[in-house]
Amino acid sequence: MKSGDRDKAEGTFHKVKGKIKEKFGKVTDNTELEAEGAVEKAGGDFQKKSGEVKKVLGK
């Protein structure tokens, strides 16, 4: 798997994982878990975009 494709896949995984943590944190009133989920979701977005750029550039 190329680096760009791997980054896109891992980014999507982290984005989904972050969304789940964020929602679970809201439901359980756990602000720490909610914040952790938001950070992981943002990191996943960044990694996914990075993968898209790599794919366009052919890396």
Biopython code that builds the backbone (N, CA, C, O; Angstrom):
import numpy as np
from Bio.PDB.StructureBuilder import StructureBuilder

atoms = [
    (1, "MET", "N", (0.842, -1.171, 0.000)),
    (1, "MET", "CA", (0.000, 0.000, 0.000)),
    (1, "MET", "C", (0.890, 1.239, 0.000)),
    (1, "MET", "O", (1.843, 1.326, 0.775)),
    (2, "LYS", "N", (0.580, 2.182, -0.860)),
    (2, "LYS", "CA", (1.362, 3.408, -0.939)),
    (2, "LYS", "C", (1.164, 4.255, 0.303)),
    (2, "LYS", "O", (0.154, 4.136, 0.997)),
    (3, "SER", "N", (2.129, 5.104, 0.575)),
    (3, "SER", "CA", (2.111, 5.949, 1.762)),
    (3, "SER", "C", (0.857, 6.824, 1.827)),
    (3, "SER", "O", (0.254, 6.962, 2.891)),
    (4, "GLY", "N", (0.464, 7.409, 0.705)),
    (4, "GLY", "CA", (-0.719, 8.264, 0.683)),
    (4, "GLY", "C", (-1.987, 7.498, 1.001)),
    (4, "GLY", "O", (-2.839, 7.973, 1.752)),
    (5, "ASP", "N", (-2.107, 6.306, 0.423)),
    (5, "ASP", "CA", (-3.290, 5.475, 0.681)),
    (5, "ASP", "C", (-3.333, 5.021, 2.139)),
    (5, "ASP", "O", (-4.398, 4.965, 2.754)),
    (6, "ARG", "N", (-2.159, 4.699, 2.678)),
    (6, "ARG", "CA", (-2.085, 4.259, 4.067)),
    (6, "ARG", "C", (-2.490, 5.403, 5.006)),
    (6, "ARG", "O", (-3.233, 5.200, 5.967)),
    (7, "ASP", "N", (-1.989, 6.601, 4.710)),
    (7, "ASP", "CA", (-2.336, 7.759, 5.532)),
    (7, "ASP", "C", (-3.832, 8.053, 5.481)),
    (7, "ASP", "O", (-4.441, 8.376, 6.501)),
    (8, "LYS", "N", (-4.418, 7.941, 4.300)),
    (8, "LYS", "CA", (-5.861, 8.175, 4.175)),
    (8, "LYS", "C", (-6.647, 7.160, 4.993)),
    (8, "LYS", "O", (-7.599, 7.516, 5.688)),
    (9, "ALA", "N", (-6.246, 5.896, 4.910)),
    (9, "ALA", "CA", (-6.954, 4.844, 5.644)),
    (9, "ALA", "C", (-6.793, 5.015, 7.153)),
    (9, "ALA", "O", (-7.764, 4.910, 7.902)),
    (10, "GLU", "N", (-5.568, 5.276, 7.593)),
    (10, "GLU", "CA", (-5.332, 5.461, 9.026)),
    (10, "GLU", "C", (-6.023, 6.725, 9.525)),
    (10, "GLU", "O", (-6.544, 6.750, 10.640)),
    (11, "GLY", "N", (-6.029, 7.767, 8.708)),
    (11, "GLY", "CA", (-6.706, 9.000, 9.085)),
    (11, "GLY", "C", (-8.196, 8.789, 9.268)),
    (11, "GLY", "O", (-8.794, 9.303, 10.214)),
    (12, "THR", "N", (-8.791, 8.032, 8.361)),
    (12, "THR", "CA", (-10.217, 7.730, 8.478)),
    (12, "THR", "C", (-10.484, 6.926, 9.747)),
    (12, "THR", "O", (-11.458, 7.183, 10.454)),
    (13, "PHE", "N", (-9.626, 5.959, 10.033)),
    (13, "PHE", "CA", (-9.780, 5.147, 11.239)),
    (13, "PHE", "C", (-9.735, 6.021, 12.490)),
    (13, "PHE", "O", (-10.582, 5.889, 13.373)),
    (14, "HIS", "N", (-8.746, 6.912, 12.566)),
    (14, "HIS", "CA", (-8.611, 7.767, 13.746)),
    (14, "HIS", "C", (-9.765, 8.768, 13.855)),
    (14, "HIS", "O", (-10.201, 9.108, 14.955)),
    (15, "LYS", "N", (-10.245, 9.228, 12.716)),
    (15, "LYS", "CA", (-11.387, 10.154, 12.730)),
    (15, "LYS", "C", (-12.620, 9.475, 13.305)),
    (15, "LYS", "O", (-13.314, 10.049, 14.144)),
    (16, "VAL", "N", (-12.894, 8.263, 12.861)),
    (16, "VAL", "CA", (-14.048, 7.513, 13.356)),
    (16, "VAL", "C", (-13.872, 7.177, 14.838)),
    (16, "VAL", "O", (-14.804, 7.320, 15.629)),
    (17, "LYS", "N", (-12.680, 6.733, 15.201)),
    (17, "LYS", "CA", (-12.391, 6.405, 16.601)),
    (17, "LYS", "C", (-12.569, 7.643, 17.484)),
    (17, "LYS", "O", (-13.112, 7.554, 18.585)),
    (18, "GLY", "N", (-12.114, 8.787, 16.997)),
    (18, "GLY", "CA", (-12.261, 10.035, 17.740)),
    (18, "GLY", "C", (-13.717, 10.432, 17.906)),
    (18, "GLY", "O", (-14.119, 10.892, 18.975)),
    (19, "LYS", "N", (-14.514, 10.257, 16.849)),
    (19, "LYS", "CA", (-15.941, 10.568, 16.925)),
    (19, "LYS", "C", (-16.623, 9.707, 17.976)),
    (19, "LYS", "O", (-17.454, 10.191, 18.745)),
    (20, "ILE", "N", (-16.268, 8.426, 18.005)),
    (20, "ILE", "CA", (-16.867, 7.506, 18.978)),
    (20, "ILE", "C", (-16.503, 7.925, 20.391)),
    (20, "ILE", "O", (-17.365, 7.975, 21.269)),
    (21, "LYS", "N", (-15.222, 8.228, 20.617)),
    (21, "LYS", "CA", (-14.786, 8.670, 21.950)),
    (21, "LYS", "C", (-15.498, 9.957, 22.352)),
    (21, "LYS", "O", (-15.927, 10.112, 23.495)),
    (22, "GLU", "N", (-15.617, 10.867, 21.407)),
    (22, "GLU", "CA", (-16.249, 12.153, 21.691)),
    (22, "GLU", "C", (-17.720, 11.961, 22.084)),
    (22, "GLU", "O", (-18.183, 12.536, 23.069)),
    (23, "LYS", "N", (-18.436, 11.162, 21.321)),
    (23, "LYS", "CA", (-19.853, 10.901, 21.621)),
    (23, "LYS", "C", (-20.006, 10.173, 22.953)),
    (23, "LYS", "O", (-20.879, 10.510, 23.753)),
    (24, "PHE", "N", (-19.161, 9.181, 23.186)),
    (24, "PHE", "CA", (-19.237, 8.427, 24.437)),
    (24, "PHE", "C", (-18.919, 9.340, 25.620)),
    (24, "PHE", "O", (-19.529, 9.212, 26.681)),
    (25, "GLY", "N", (-17.973, 10.252, 25.445)),
    (25, "GLY", "CA", (-17.646, 11.216, 26.487)),
    (25, "GLY", "C", (-18.816, 12.123, 26.805)),
    (25, "GLY", "O", (-19.053, 12.451, 27.968)),
    (26, "LYS", "N", (-19.562, 12.539, 25.764)),
    (26, "LYS", "CA", (-20.743, 13.378, 25.976)),
    (26, "LYS", "C", (-21.825, 12.611, 26.727)),
    (26, "LYS", "O", (-22.430, 13.132, 27.663)),
    (27, "VAL", "N", (-22.059, 11.384, 26.316)),
    (27, "VAL", "CA", (-23.116, 10.571, 26.930)),
    (27, "VAL", "C", (-22.813, 10.282, 28.398)),
    (27, "VAL", "O", (-23.713, 10.319, 29.237)),
    (28, "THR", "N", (-21.560, 9.998, 28.707)),
    (28, "THR", "CA", (-21.178, 9.653, 30.077)),
    (28, "THR", "C", (-20.747, 10.873, 30.893)),
    (28, "THR", "O", (-20.337, 10.745, 32.047)),
    (29, "ASP", "N", (-20.843, 12.054, 30.282)),
    (29, "ASP", "CA", (-20.447, 13.306, 30.943)),
    (29, "ASP", "C", (-18.990, 13.260, 31.386)),
    (29, "ASP", "O", (-18.636, 13.747, 32.459)),
    (30, "ASN", "N", (-18.155, 12.667, 30.540)),
    (30, "ASN", "CA", (-16.718, 12.559, 30.788)),
    (30, "ASN", "C", (-16.013, 13.545, 29.852)),
    (30, "ASN", "O", (-15.717, 13.224, 28.701)),
    (31, "THR", "N", (-15.752, 14.746, 30.368)),
    (31, "THR", "CA", (-15.175, 15.792, 29.524)),
    (31, "THR", "C", (-13.770, 15.438, 29.037)),
    (31, "THR", "O", (-13.370, 15.856, 27.951)),
    (32, "GLU", "N", (-13.027, 14.681, 29.825)),
    (32, "GLU", "CA", (-11.675, 14.286, 29.422)),
    (32, "GLU", "C", (-11.723, 13.376, 28.197)),
    (32, "GLU", "O", (-10.956, 13.565, 27.253)),
    (33, "LEU", "N", (-12.611, 12.400, 28.209)),
    (33, "LEU", "CA", (-12.754, 11.484, 27.078)),
    (33, "LEU", "C", (-13.292, 12.231, 25.857)),
    (33, "LEU", "O", (-12.882, 11.965, 24.728)),
    (34, "GLU", "N", (-14.197, 13.154, 26.091)),
    (34, "GLU", "CA", (-14.749, 13.957, 25.010)),
    (34, "GLU", "C", (-13.647, 14.784, 24.333)),
    (34, "GLU", "O", (-13.583, 14.857, 23.105)),
    (35, "ALA", "N", (-12.797, 15.395, 25.131)),
    (35, "ALA", "CA", (-11.690, 16.193, 24.593)),
    (35, "ALA", "C", (-10.686, 15.305, 23.864)),
    (35, "ALA", "O", (-10.180, 15.668, 22.802)),
    (36, "GLU", "N", (-10.405, 14.152, 24.436)),
    (36, "GLU", "CA", (-9.475, 13.206, 23.801)),
    (36, "GLU", "C", (-10.008, 12.787, 22.430)),
    (36, "GLU", "O", (-9.251, 12.685, 21.465)),
    (37, "GLY", "N", (-11.308, 12.548, 22.357)),
    (37, "GLY", "CA", (-11.930, 12.181, 21.088)),
    (37, "GLY", "C", (-11.836, 13.296, 20.063)),
    (37, "GLY", "O", (-11.582, 13.042, 18.885)),
    (38, "ALA", "N", (-12.042, 14.542, 20.510)),
    (38, "ALA", "CA", (-11.961, 15.679, 19.596)),
    (38, "ALA", "C", (-10.551, 15.833, 19.040)),
    (38, "ALA", "O", (-10.372, 16.130, 17.859)),
    (39, "VAL", "N", (-9.559, 15.631, 19.891)),
    (39, "VAL", "CA", (-8.163, 15.730, 19.448)),
    (39, "VAL", "C", (-7.843, 14.614, 18.457)),
    (39, "VAL", "O", (-7.200, 14.854, 17.435)),
    (40, "GLU", "N", (-8.288, 13.403, 18.755)),
    (40, "GLU", "CA", (-8.007, 12.273, 17.857)),
    (40, "GLU", "C", (-8.718, 12.461, 16.515)),
    (40, "GLU", "O", (-8.175, 12.131, 15.460)),
    (41, "LYS", "N", (-9.936, 12.994, 16.572)),
    (41, "LYS", "CA", (-10.685, 13.253, 15.347)),
    (41, "LYS", "C", (-9.959, 14.287, 14.493)),
    (41, "LYS", "O", (-9.850, 14.116, 13.279)),
    (42, "ALA", "N", (-9.465, 15.350, 15.107)),
    (42, "ALA", "CA", (-8.729, 16.383, 14.374)),
    (42, "ALA", "C", (-7.436, 15.819, 13.780)),
    (42, "ALA", "O", (-7.070, 16.141, 12.650)),
    (43, "GLY", "N", (-6.763, 14.988, 14.543)),
    (43, "GLY", "CA", (-5.552, 14.346, 14.036)),
    (43, "GLY", "C", (-5.844, 13.441, 12.857)),
    (43, "GLY", "O", (-5.070, 13.372, 11.903)),
    (44, "GLY", "N", (-6.971, 12.747, 12.935)),
    (44, "GLY", "CA", (-7.386, 11.885, 11.830)),
    (44, "GLY", "C", (-7.693, 12.688, 10.580)),
    (44, "GLY", "O", (-7.347, 12.279, 9.471)),
    (45, "ASP", "N", (-8.350, 13.844, 10.759)),
    (45, "ASP", "CA", (-8.619, 14.726, 9.620)),
    (45, "ASP", "C", (-7.317, 15.162, 8.957)),
    (45, "ASP", "O", (-7.185, 15.131, 7.734)),
    (46, "PHE", "N", (-6.360, 15.567, 9.787)),
    (46, "PHE", "CA", (-5.072, 16.021, 9.270)),
    (46, "PHE", "C", (-4.357, 14.893, 8.519)),
    (46, "PHE", "O", (-3.831, 15.107, 7.427)),
    (47, "GLN", "N", (-4.341, 13.707, 9.101)),
    (47, "GLN", "CA", (-3.642, 12.582, 8.479)),
    (47, "GLN", "C", (-4.316, 12.196, 7.159)),
    (47, "GLN", "O", (-3.640, 11.861, 6.187)),
    (48, "LYS", "N", (-5.647, 12.245, 7.132)),
    (48, "LYS", "CA", (-6.371, 11.915, 5.912)),
    (48, "LYS", "C", (-6.052, 12.924, 4.817)),
    (48, "LYS", "O", (-5.815, 12.537, 3.672)),
    (49, "LYS", "N", (-6.042, 14.205, 5.148)),
    (49, "LYS", "CA", (-5.713, 15.242, 4.164)),
    (49, "LYS", "C", (-4.270, 15.098, 3.689)),
    (49, "LYS", "O", (-3.973, 15.301, 2.512)),
    (50, "SER", "N", (-3.381, 14.748, 4.607)),
    (50, "SER", "CA", (-1.986, 14.528, 4.262)),
    (50, "SER", "C", (-1.867, 13.394, 3.240)),
    (50, "SER", "O", (-1.093, 13.483, 2.288)),
    (51, "GLY", "N", (-2.635, 12.343, 3.450)),
    (51, "GLY", "CA", (-2.633, 11.218, 2.518)),
    (51, "GLY", "C", (-3.153, 11.611, 1.147)),
    (51, "GLY", "O", (-2.646, 11.142, 0.127)),
    (52, "GLU", "N", (-4.176, 12.482, 1.119)),
    (52, "GLU", "CA", (-4.708, 12.942, -0.143)),
    (52, "GLU", "C", (-3.665, 13.765, -0.908)),
    (52, "GLU", "O", (-3.527, 13.627, -2.123)),
    (53, "VAL", "N", (-2.944, 14.608, -0.196)),
    (53, "VAL", "CA", (-1.903, 15.418, -0.827)),
    (53, "VAL", "C", (-0.793, 14.525, -1.364)),
    (53, "VAL", "O", (-0.315, 14.730, -2.480)),
    (54, "LYS", "N", (-0.379, 13.532, -0.573)),
    (54, "LYS", "CA", (0.667, 12.608, -1.028)),
    (54, "LYS", "C", (0.241, 11.875, -2.285)),
    (54, "LYS", "O", (1.040, 11.660, -3.195)),
    (55, "LYS", "N", (-1.038, 11.490, -2.325)),
    (55, "LYS", "CA", (-1.534, 10.762, -3.485)),
    (55, "LYS", "C", (-1.501, 11.643, -4.732)),
    (55, "LYS", "O", (-1.133, 11.190, -5.816)),
    (56, "VAL", "N", (-1.890, 12.905, -4.565)),
    (56, "VAL", "CA", (-1.870, 13.839, -5.693)),
    (56, "VAL", "C", (-0.446, 14.065, -6.183)),
    (56, "VAL", "O", (-0.199, 14.151, -7.386)),
    (57, "LEU", "N", (0.485, 14.158, -5.245)),
    (57, "LEU", "CA", (1.888, 14.396, -5.593)),
    (57, "LEU", "C", (2.602, 13.123, -6.062)),
    (57, "LEU", "O", (3.733, 13.181, -6.545)),
    (58, "GLY", "N", (1.938, 11.983, -5.917)),
    (58, "GLY", "CA", (2.508, 10.727, -6.386)),
    (58, "GLY", "C", (3.509, 10.099, -5.458)),
    (58, "GLY", "O", (4.399, 9.375, -5.905)),
    (59, "LYS", "N", (3.384, 10.358, -4.173)),
    (59, "LYS", "CA", (4.321, 9.784, -3.188)),
    (59, "LYS", "C", (3.720, 8.581, -2.545)),
    (59, "LYS", "O", (4.350, 7.958, -1.690)),
]
sb = StructureBuilder()
sb.init_structure("model")
sb.init_model(0)
sb.init_chain("A")
sb.init_seg("    ")
for serial, (resi, resn, name, xyz) in enumerate(atoms, 1):
    if name == "N":
        sb.init_residue(resn, " ", resi, " ")
    sb.init_atom(name, np.array(xyz, "f"), 0.0, 1.0, " ", f" {name:<3s}", serial, name[0])
structure = sb.get_structure()
